[in-house]
């Protein structure tokens, strides 16, 4: 099976994509970025995704993974963050598969970043409960138990001071309120202490653009849990989506072979009876 897949990261302002070598986790071509259409309706975004894929010369049958800013269940968007609300209830897998002509597999954007870190970054080989927390406009989360994803955890919405935690300690809040690193670090301490108490993780990985400056705030935190910066950063969504697409394709092919084998056995059994 090919060790390549195509990854696309859909955000509120931009749609980014590139092919990925899944033996290394590296992009095999320079990524392309297209502005997210406004309004960001399903049809408009699907057209842009198809346009982005068409700008690359990728082989037929290459799986395509797509991140999406929503809770995703069986390929269907249950919420819509920073995109048009008409996405809610849309079968994103089916829409993008039909529009692009490729098998498309959709995953929550924070889960994709987590998959990338577990496969190629700071989570490699980590046992037990590993949490990947993305600090940005909001707070994204991905949780893994012995390497297996627990999807759609949405831990940025844990209650803290009577509201969603992300409204108190997201990276955007630090910028909006012009907090110094010590003040923001104290807010992160509250949040991560709460997460630590609830889930007893073995490792916490902190991502998002602010993780480039991790030396300014991670040393301020006093936790029992090892807490480290993410390694993939801006490419995490693309890489994680591509990795998921390959895994899903492999799983579907395995299931198809199993069905075919069962069907053959049944035909042989029926033939022996006649």
DAWO-V406087 format. One record per pair of residues at least 24 apart in sequence whose C-alpha atoms are under 10 Angstrom apart, sorted by the first residue. I is the first residue (numbers start at 1). J is the second residue. Records with the same first field share a line. If there is no record, write none. Layout:
I=J, J
This chain:
1=246, 249, 250
2=61, 62, 63, 246
3=62, 243, 246
4=28, 58, 59, 62, 63, 64, 242, 243, 245, 246
5=58, 59, 61, 62, 63, 64, 65, 238, 239, 241, 242, 243, 244, 245, 246, 247
6=53, 56, 58, 62, 63, 64, 65, 66, 104, 238, 239, 241, 242, 243, 245, 246
7=31, 53, 63, 64, 65, 66, 67, 104, 105, 112, 235, 236, 237, 238, 239, 240, 241, 242, 243, 244, 245
8=32, 33, 49, 52, 53, 64, 65, 66, 67, 68, 106, 235, 237, 238, 239, 240, 241, 242
9=33, 49, 65, 66, 67, 68, 69, 106, 107, 108, 109, 112, 113, 234, 235, 236, 237, 238, 239, 240, 241, 242
10=34, 35, 36, 45, 49, 66, 67, 68, 69, 83, 108, 109, 237, 238
11=35, 36, 40, 67, 68, 69, 81, 82, 83, 109
12=36, 37, 38, 40, 68, 69, 81, 82, 83, 84
13=37, 38, 40, 82, 83
15=45, 48, 49, 52, 66, 67, 68
16=49, 52, 66, 67, 235, 237, 238
17=49, 52, 53, 56, 64, 65, 66, 235, 237, 238, 239, 241, 242
18=52, 53, 55, 56, 58, 64, 235, 238, 239, 242
19=53, 56, 57, 58, 62, 63, 64, 238, 239, 242
20=238, 239, 240, 241, 242, 243
21=239, 242, 243
22=119, 120, 239, 240, 242, 243, 246
23=119, 120, 243
24=119, 120
25=116, 117, 119, 120, 121, 232, 235, 236, 238, 239, 240, 242, 243
26=120, 232, 235, 238, 239
27=235, 238, 239
29=56
31=56, 235, 238
32=56
36=83
37=83
38=83, 84
39=83, 84, 85
40=82, 83, 84, 85, 86, 87
41=83, 84, 85, 86, 87
42=83, 84, 85, 86, 87, 88, 90, 91, 92, 95, 96
43=87, 95, 96, 99
45=83, 84, 96
46=92, 95, 96, 97, 98, 99, 100
47=96, 99, 100
48=99, 100
49=96, 99, 100
50=96, 97, 98, 99, 100, 101, 102
51=99, 100
52=100
53=100, 101, 102
54=100
59=102
60=101, 102, 103
61=101, 102, 103, 249
62=102, 103, 104, 242, 245, 246, 249
63=102, 103, 104, 105, 241, 242, 243, 244, 245, 246, 247, 248, 249, 250
64=96, 97, 100, 102, 103, 104, 105, 106, 238, 241, 242, 243, 244, 245, 246, 249
65=93, 102, 103, 104, 105, 106, 107, 112, 237, 238, 239, 240, 241, 242, 243, 244, 245, 246, 247, 248
66=92, 93, 96, 104, 105, 106, 107, 108, 109, 112, 237, 238, 239, 240, 241, 242, 244, 245
67=105, 106, 107, 108, 109, 110, 111, 112, 113, 237, 238, 239, 240, 241, 242, 244
68=92, 106, 107, 108, 109, 110, 111, 112, 237, 241
69=107, 108, 109, 110, 140
70=107, 108, 109, 110, 152, 154
71=107, 108, 109, 110, 111, 151, 152, 153, 154
72=106, 107, 108, 109, 151, 152
73=106, 107, 108, 151, 152
74=105, 106, 107
75=104, 105, 106, 107, 108
76=106, 107
77=106, 107, 108
81=138
103=245, 248, 249
104=241, 242, 245, 248, 249
105=241, 242, 244, 245, 246, 247, 248, 249
106=241, 242, 244, 245
107=151, 152, 237, 240, 241, 244, 245
108=140, 141, 142, 151, 152, 153, 154, 237, 241
109=134, 140, 141, 142, 152, 236, 237, 238, 240, 241
110=134, 139, 140, 141, 142, 143, 151, 152, 153, 154, 207, 208, 236, 237, 240
111=140, 141, 142, 143, 144, 149, 150, 151, 152, 153, 154, 236, 237, 240, 241, 244
112=141, 142, 149, 151, 236, 237, 238, 239, 240, 241, 242, 243, 244
113=140, 141, 142, 207, 208, 230, 232, 233, 234, 235, 236, 237, 238, 239, 240, 241
114=140, 141, 142, 143, 144, 149, 205, 206, 207, 230, 232, 236, 237, 240, 241
115=142, 143, 144, 147, 148, 149, 236, 237, 239, 240, 241, 242, 243, 244
116=230, 231, 232, 233, 235, 236, 237, 238, 239, 240, 241, 242, 243, 244
117=205, 207, 230, 231, 232, 233, 236, 237, 239, 240
118=144, 147, 148, 149, 205, 230, 240
119=147, 239, 240, 243
120=231, 232, 236, 239, 240, 243
121=205, 229, 230, 231, 232, 233, 236
122=203, 204, 205, 206, 228, 229, 230, 231, 232
123=147, 203, 204, 205, 228, 230, 231
126=202, 203
127=201, 202, 203
128=200, 201, 202, 203
129=199, 200, 201, 202, 203, 204
130=199, 200, 201, 202, 203, 204, 205, 226
131=155, 195, 196, 199, 200, 201, 202, 203, 204, 205, 206, 227
132=203, 204, 205, 206, 207, 227, 228, 229, 230
133=192, 204, 205, 206, 207, 208, 229, 230
134=170, 171, 205, 206, 207, 208, 209, 210, 211, 230, 233
135=166, 169, 170, 171, 172, 206, 207, 208, 209, 210, 211
136=166, 169, 170, 171, 172, 173, 174, 207, 208, 209, 210, 211
137=166, 167, 170, 171, 172, 173, 175, 208
138=164, 165, 166, 167, 168, 169, 170, 171, 172, 173, 208
139=164, 165, 166, 167, 169, 170, 171, 172, 207, 208
140=166, 170, 207, 208
141=205, 206, 207
142=205
143=199, 201, 204
144=201
145=201, 202
155=191, 195
156=191
158=191, 194, 195
159=191, 194
160=187, 190, 191, 194
165=190, 191
166=191
171=208, 209, 210, 211
172=210
180=216, 217
181=216, 217, 218, 220
182=216, 217, 220, 221
183=217
184=217, 220
185=216, 217, 218, 219, 220, 221
186=217, 220, 221, 222
187=221
188=217, 218, 220, 221
189=217, 218, 220, 221, 222, 223
190=221
192=221, 222, 223, 225, 227
193=221, 222, 223, 224, 225
196=223, 224, 225
197=224
200=224, 225
201=225, 226, 227
202=226, 227
203=227, 228
204=228, 229, 230
205=229, 230, 231
206=230, 231, 233
207=231, 232, 233, 234, 236
208=232, 233, 234, 236
209=233, 234
